Amino acid sequence: MSKKKIKQPQKDRGNKLTTPNDQQEISPEKAPPVFSLRYLKGEYCLTKCEKDDQVAFA
């Protein structure tokens, strides 16, 4: 039996798709936050928590 290697596909670019390495990295200062308290409303507001819970959160 002969040992033939399978040819690896090109990793640079396809016709319409690019690899994740081609994406520009955004600095943490310019990136939007992953989690924010800004949009909490209604029953999930921090002001609805008891004083002890508010102090523990801070």
C-alpha positions as CSV (number, residue, x, y, z in Angstrom):
1,M,0.0,0.0,0.0
2,S,1.3,3.5,-0.8
3,K,1.0,6.2,1.8
4,K,-0.5,9.2,0.1
5,K,-1.0,12.4,2.1
6,I,-4.2,14.3,1.8
7,K,-3.6,17.7,0.4
8,Q,-4.5,20.4,3.0
9,P,-6.8,23.2,1.8
10,Q,-5.4,26.7,1.5
11,K,-5.8,28.6,4.8
12,D,-5.4,32.1,3.4
13,R,-8.7,33.0,1.6
14,G,-11.5,31.5,-0.3
15,N,-13.6,33.2,-3.0
16,K,-16.1,34.6,-0.5
17,L,-15.0,33.6,2.9
18,T,-12.1,34.7,5.0
19,T,-10.4,33.0,7.9
20,P,-10.8,34.4,11.4
21,N,-7.2,35.6,11.4
22,D,-8.2,38.2,8.7
23,Q,-10.6,40.0,11.1
24,Q,-9.3,43.1,12.7
25,E,-8.9,43.0,16.4
26,I,-10.7,45.6,18.4
27,S,-9.0,47.1,21.4
28,P,-10.8,46.5,24.7
29,E,-11.2,50.3,25.1
30,K,-13.2,50.5,21.9
31,A,-15.1,47.3,22.1
32,P,-18.7,47.3,23.5
33,P,-19.1,45.8,27.0
34,V,-20.0,42.2,27.2
35,F,-22.3,42.9,30.2
36,S,-23.8,46.3,31.2
37,L,-26.1,47.3,34.0
38,R,-27.2,50.3,31.9
39,Y,-30.3,48.5,30.4
40,L,-31.7,46.9,33.5
41,K,-35.3,47.8,34.0
42,G,-38.3,47.0,36.0
43,E,-38.1,44.3,38.7
44,Y,-34.4,43.6,37.8
45,C,-33.2,47.1,38.8
46,L,-30.5,47.4,41.4
47,T,-32.7,49.8,43.4
48,K,-35.2,47.0,43.9
49,C,-32.6,45.0,45.9
50,E,-32.4,45.1,49.6
51,K,-29.7,47.3,51.2
52,D,-27.5,44.4,52.1
53,D,-27.7,43.1,48.5
54,Q,-26.8,46.5,47.1
55,V,-23.8,46.8,49.4
56,A,-22.7,43.3,48.4
57,F,-23.0,44.1,44.7
58,A,-20.8,47.2,45.1
